[in-house]
């Protein structure tokens, strides 16, 4: 019975041998319960997503067994690749908007595990056997419900790691074939892309615990010479957070003199990438920040881009005193070779 939390993955640097491999989808993790006409879609945290994806409720009734629990990913495709921004827009409080977006940017469900079928729980069933049952259960499924491609060949998994990023996927997941399903336990392995970029440090936010640095605000210059906010880096030890406040103090500046001075004005976000943009995700969270003169450069590690920003929080590497801020442009970022998402989805059968 819902809610059920999904099994999770721990990060590793390389693809481990002897596993079952799948692409790492960039969407909303979802545990889908079906019992006859009743469908419940739960998020990674157990909160319901059902009302936001009415088209998937219909698709689940049409494509999965009458009584089952499926683990998968909700995704939205645009121009042949996954689009997380468009997927995020689907979470909207207004019912009329939800219905409109369901037509304009319909979602798909990529299924990659089966937790129950009929009266049988499969939580203690080994991964390889759950996969066999899942393939049989979805043998007649059609869009927008897909079976995730899977392989036990590590060389094939390496090809997917290199190719699938062009379709918007962000790595590979490796699953021990003998392992049972363990909700909320990191029993799998994820291998994600990592690249580095030199970014301008243009501000910081305080940590929730007090007056120490929570995250550094990062910027890159676009072709017009405007400094665009591309993300943040965080995860500093607490001692280092306090040291950064003193270290960055000489760079403090008045907000009106900063390239991002208009961040608090909602209309300013329409034409530029600024920190603190209004968001349904941030809610009442304080998005204010401390402006710094954009004079220092740091190197960060990131996995991949979502449009013109880092998809996830970047990881601090080091200061780069040898780099000038104006040299930190989008041109340094690696361009990923395009790969058609339809080919990825077709690989599941």
C-alpha positions as CSV (number, residue, x, y, z in Angstrom):
1,X,0.0,0.0,0.0
2,X,1.2,3.5,-0.7
3,X,3.3,5.3,0.3
4,X,6.4,3.3,-0.6
5,X,9.8,4.8,-0.9
6,X,12.0,3.7,-3.8
7,X,15.3,1.8,-3.5
8,X,18.2,4.2,-4.0
9,X,21.7,4.3,-5.4
10,X,25.1,5.3,-4.1
11,X,27.6,7.1,-6.4
12,X,30.7,5.3,-7.7
13,X,33.4,6.4,-10.1
14,X,33.3,3.5,-12.6
15,X,30.9,1.0,-13.9
16,X,31.2,-2.1,-11.7
17,X,31.3,-5.6,-13.3
18,X,28.8,-8.4,-12.9
19,X,25.7,-6.2,-12.7
20,X,22.4,-5.4,-14.5
21,X,22.8,-2.0,-16.1
22,X,20.2,0.6,-17.1
23,X,20.4,4.3,-18.2
24,X,20.0,6.9,-15.4
25,X,16.8,8.8,-16.3
26,X,16.6,12.5,-15.5
27,X,13.0,12.9,-14.3
28,X,10.8,12.3,-11.3
29,X,11.2,9.0,-9.5
30,X,7.8,7.4,-9.1
31,X,6.3,4.4,-7.4
32,X,3.0,3.6,-9.3
33,X,0.3,1.6,-7.6
34,X,-2.6,0.2,-9.6
35,X,-5.6,-1.7,-8.3
36,X,-8.3,-1.9,-11.0
37,X,-9.2,1.7,-11.9
38,X,-7.5,3.1,-8.9
39,X,-4.1,4.5,-9.6
40,X,-1.7,6.2,-7.1
41,X,1.6,7.8,-8.2
42,X,4.0,8.4,-5.3
43,X,7.1,10.6,-5.4
44,X,10.5,9.6,-4.0
45,X,9.5,11.1,-0.7
46,X,6.2,9.3,-0.7
47,X,4.1,12.4,-1.5
48,X,1.4,11.9,-4.2
49,X,2.0,13.0,-7.7
50,X,-1.2,11.6,-9.2
51,X,-3.1,14.9,-9.7
52,X,-0.3,16.4,-11.7
53,X,-0.2,13.7,-14.4
54,X,-3.7,12.8,-15.4
55,X,-2.5,11.5,-18.8
56,X,-0.3,8.9,-17.0
57,X,-3.2,7.7,-14.8
58,X,-5.0,6.8,-18.1
59,X,-1.9,5.3,-19.6
60,X,-1.2,3.1,-16.5
61,X,-4.8,1.7,-16.7
62,X,-4.2,0.9,-20.4
63,X,-0.7,-0.6,-20.1
64,X,0.1,-2.2,-16.8
65,X,-1.4,-5.3,-15.1
66,X,-4.6,-4.7,-13.2
67,X,-3.0,-5.1,-9.8
68,X,0.7,-4.2,-9.5
69,X,3.3,-1.8,-8.1
70,X,5.8,-0.4,-10.6
71,X,9.0,1.5,-9.9
72,X,10.0,4.0,-12.7
73,X,10.7,7.5,-13.8
74,X,8.3,10.2,-15.0
75,X,9.9,12.1,-17.9
76,X,9.0,14.8,-20.4
77,X,10.7,14.8,-23.9
78,X,11.3,17.9,-26.1
79,X,13.2,18.0,-29.4
80,X,14.4,14.4,-29.0
81,X,15.8,14.6,-25.5
82,X,14.6,14.7,-21.9
83,X,13.6,18.2,-20.6
84,X,13.6,18.6,-16.9
85,X,12.5,22.2,-17.0
86,X,9.3,21.3,-18.8
87,X,8.8,18.4,-16.4
88,X,9.1,20.7,-13.4
89,X,6.4,23.0,-14.9
90,X,3.9,20.2,-14.6
91,X,3.8,20.7,-10.8
92,X,1.2,23.4,-10.6
93,X,-1.6,24.1,-8.0
94,X,-4.3,25.1,-10.5
95,X,-6.3,22.2,-11.9
96,X,-6.9,24.0,-15.2
97,X,-3.2,24.5,-15.7
98,X,-2.5,20.9,-14.9
99,X,-5.0,19.8,-17.6
100,X,-3.5,22.3,-20.2
101,X,0.1,21.2,-19.6
102,X,-1.0,17.5,-19.8
103,X,-1.9,18.3,-23.4
104,X,1.0,20.6,-24.2
105,X,3.8,18.7,-22.6
106,X,2.6,15.2,-22.0
107,X,4.7,13.0,-19.7
108,X,5.9,9.4,-20.1
109,X,6.5,6.7,-17.6
110,X,9.7,4.6,-18.0
111,X,9.3,1.5,-15.9
112,X,12.4,-0.3,-14.6
113,X,11.3,-2.5,-11.6
114,X,8.3,-4.4,-10.3
115,X,7.5,-4.5,-6.6
116,X,4.3,-6.5,-6.6
117,X,2.1,-8.3,-9.1
118,X,-1.4,-9.6,-8.2
119,X,-1.3,-10.9,-4.7
120,X,2.5,-11.4,-4.7
121,X,5.0,-9.1,-3.2
122,X,8.3,-9.2,-5.1
123,X,10.4,-7.2,-2.6
124,X,12.4,-10.3,-1.6
125,X,12.7,-11.6,-5.2
126,X,16.2,-11.2,-6.7
127,X,16.7,-8.3,-9.2
128,X,17.2,-10.6,-12.2
129,X,13.9,-12.4,-11.6
130,X,12.0,-9.1,-11.0
131,X,13.3,-7.9,-14.4
132,X,12.0,-11.1,-16.1
133,X,8.5,-10.6,-14.5
134,X,8.6,-6.9,-15.4
135,X,9.3,-7.7,-19.1
136,X,6.5,-10.1,-19.2
137,X,4.1,-7.8,-17.5
138,X,4.8,-4.9,-19.9
139,X,5.1,-7.0,-23.1
140,X,2.1,-5.4,-24.6
141,X,2.7,-1.8,-23.3
142,X,2.9,1.1,-25.6
143,X,3.6,4.9,-25.4
144,X,3.6,6.7,-23.1
145,X,4.5,3.7,-20.9
146,X,8.0,2.3,-21.7
147,X,10.1,-0.5,-20.5
148,X,13.6,0.8,-19.6
149,X,16.4,-0.8,-21.7
150,X,18.5,-3.2,-19.6
151,X,21.7,-5.2,-20.2
152,X,24.2,-7.4,-18.3
153,X,27.0,-6.5,-20.7
154,X,29.4,-3.9,-19.1
155,X,30.7,-2.9,-22.6
156,X,27.2,-2.1,-23.7
157,X,26.6,-0.2,-20.5
158,X,29.8,1.8,-21.2
159,X,28.3,2.6,-24.7
160,X,25.1,3.8,-23.1
161,X,27.1,6.0,-20.6
162,X,28.8,7.7,-23.5
163,X,25.8,8.0,-25.9
164,X,22.7,8.4,-23.8
165,X,23.8,11.7,-22.4
166,X,23.0,13.2,-25.8
167,X,19.4,12.3,-25.2
168,X,19.3,13.9,-21.7
169,X,20.1,10.9,-19.5
170,X,22.8,11.6,-16.9
171,X,24.6,8.3,-16.5
172,X,24.2,4.6,-15.8
173,X,22.7,2.6,-12.9
174,X,24.1,-0.7,-11.9
175,X,22.0,-3.2,-10.0
176,X,23.3,-6.4,-8.2
177,X,21.4,-9.2,-10.0
178,X,20.9,-11.2,-6.8
179,X,19.7,-8.3,-4.6
180,X,16.2,-8.0,-3.2
181,X,14.3,-4.7,-3.4
182,X,15.0,-2.5,-0.3
183,X,12.9,0.7,-0.1
184,X,14.9,3.8,1.0
185,X,18.2,1.9,1.1
186,X,21.1,2.6,-1.2
187,X,21.5,-0.9,-2.7
188,X,22.3,0.1,-6.3
189,X,25.1,2.1,-7.9
190,X,25.0,5.2,-10.0
191,X,27.8,6.3,-12.4
192,X,27.3,9.9,-13.4
193,X,29.3,12.2,-15.8
194,X,31.6,14.7,-14.2
195,X,33.2,17.7,-15.8
196,X,34.9,20.8,-14.5
197,X,34.3,24.5,-15.3
198,X,35.9,27.7,-14.1
199,X,33.2,30.0,-12.8
200,X,32.9,33.5,-11.4
201,X,31.9,33.7,-7.7
202,X,29.4,36.5,-7.6
203,X,27.7,36.0,-4.3
204,X,26.8,33.6,-1.6
205,X,23.8,32.5,0.5
206,X,24.0,31.9,4.3
207,X,23.7,28.4,5.7
208,X,20.5,27.6,7.5
209,X,22.5,27.0,10.7
210,X,23.8,30.5,11.0
211,X,26.0,33.3,9.6
212,X,28.3,31.0,7.6
213,X,28.4,30.4,3.9
214,X,25.8,27.9,2.7
215,X,26.5,28.0,-1.0
216,X,28.5,30.1,-3.5
217,X,26.6,31.6,-6.4
218,X,28.3,30.9,-9.7
219,X,28.3,32.8,-13.0
220,X,29.4,32.5,-16.6
221,X,29.6,35.2,-19.3
222,X,27.4,34.7,-22.3
223,X,28.1,35.9,-25.9
224,X,26.8,39.4,-25.2
225,X,29.1,39.9,-22.2
226,X,26.3,39.5,-19.6
227,X,27.1,37.5,-16.5
228,X,24.5,34.7,-16.2
229,X,23.8,32.7,-13.0
230,X,24.5,29.1,-13.7
231,X,24.1,27.4,-10.3
232,X,25.7,27.0,-6.9
233,X,28.4,25.0,-5.3
234,X,28.1,23.8,-1.7
235,X,28.9,20.9,0.7
236,X,31.7,22.6,2.5
237,X,32.8,21.4,6.0
238,X,31.4,23.7,8.7
239,X,34.8,25.1,9.5
240,X,35.4,26.1,5.9
241,X,32.0,27.8,5.7
242,X,33.0,30.1,8.5
243,X,36.4,30.8,6.9
244,X,34.7,31.7,3.6
245,X,32.8,34.6,5.2
246,X,36.0,36.3,6.3
247,X,37.8,35.3,3.0
248,X,35.1,36.9,0.9
249,X,34.5,40.0,3.0
250,X,36.8,42.3,0.9
251,X,34.5,41.5,-2.1
252,X,31.3,42.7,-0.5
253,X,29.5,45.3,-2.6
254,X,26.2,47.2,-2.7
255,X,23.4,45.3,-4.5
256,X,22.7,48.2,-6.9
257,X,26.3,47.9,-8.3
258,X,26.0,44.2,-8.9
259,X,25.3,42.6,-12.4
260,X,22.4,40.7,-10.8
261,X,21.0,43.7,-8.9
262,X,17.5,43.1,-10.4
263,X,17.1,39.6,-9.0
264,X,14.3,40.5,-6.7
265,X,12.1,41.8,-9.5
266,X,10.1,38.9,-11.0
267,X,10.0,40.4,-14.5
268,X,13.8,40.6,-14.7
269,X,14.0,36.8,-14.7
270,X,12.3,36.6,-18.1
271,X,15.3,37.8,-20.0
272,X,18.3,36.7,-17.9
273,X,19.5,33.9,-15.6
274,X,19.5,35.4,-12.1
275,X,19.7,33.9,-8.7
276,X,16.6,33.6,-6.5
277,X,14.1,33.3,-9.4
278,X,10.5,32.7,-8.2
279,X,9.8,29.0,-8.0
280,X,7.1,26.6,-6.9
281,X,9.9,24.5,-5.4
282,X,11.4,27.1,-3.2
283,X,8.0,28.0,-1.6
284,X,8.6,30.3,1.3
285,X,12.3,29.5,1.5
286,X,14.5,32.6,1.9
287,X,16.3,33.0,-1.5
288,X,18.1,36.2,-0.6
289,X,21.9,36.3,-1.1
290,X,25.0,38.4,-0.4
291,X,26.4,40.2,-3.5
292,X,30.1,40.1,-4.2
293,X,32.2,41.9,-6.8
294,X,32.6,39.3,-9.5
295,X,36.4,39.2,-9.3
296,X,37.3,35.7,-8.1
297,X,37.3,32.5,-10.1
298,X,36.8,29.0,-8.8
299,X,36.9,25.6,-10.4
300,X,33.9,23.3,-9.8
301,X,32.9,19.9,-10.9
302,X,29.4,19.3,-12.5
303,X,27.6,16.4,-14.1
304,X,25.7,18.0,-16.9
305,X,23.8,21.1,-18.1
306,X,20.1,21.7,-18.2
307,X,19.9,24.4,-20.9
308,X,22.2,27.2,-19.7
309,X,22.7,26.2,-16.1
310,X,24.1,23.3,-14.0
311,X,21.4,20.6,-13.6
312,X,22.6,19.8,-10.0
313,X,24.6,21.5,-7.3
314,X,28.3,21.8,-8.5
315,X,31.1,20.5,-6.3
316,X,33.9,22.8,-5.2
317,X,37.4,21.9,-6.5
318,X,39.7,25.0,-5.9
319,X,40.3,28.7,-6.4
320,X,41.8,29.7,-9.8
321,X,43.9,32.8,-9.2
322,X,45.4,32.3,-12.6
323,X,42.0,32.9,-14.4
324,X,40.4,36.3,-15.0
325,X,36.6,36.5,-14.6
326,X,36.0,37.6,-18.2
327,X,37.6,34.4,-19.4
328,X,34.8,32.4,-17.7
329,X,32.4,31.9,-20.6
330,X,30.1,29.2,-21.8
331,X,32.6,28.4,-24.6
332,X,34.7,26.3,-22.1
333,X,31.8,23.8,-21.6
334,X,31.9,20.5,-23.4
335,X,29.2,20.1,-26.0
336,X,27.5,16.8,-25.8
337,X,26.8,14.9,-29.0
338,X,23.1,14.7,-29.7
339,X,21.4,11.3,-29.4
340,X,17.7,10.6,-30.2
341,X,15.7,9.8,-27.1
342,X,13.4,7.7,-29.3
343,X,16.2,5.2,-29.9
344,X,16.8,4.9,-26.2
345,X,13.2,4.2,-25.4
346,X,13.0,1.7,-28.3
347,X,15.8,-0.3,-26.7
348,X,13.4,-1.5,-24.0
349,X,11.4,-3.5,-26.5
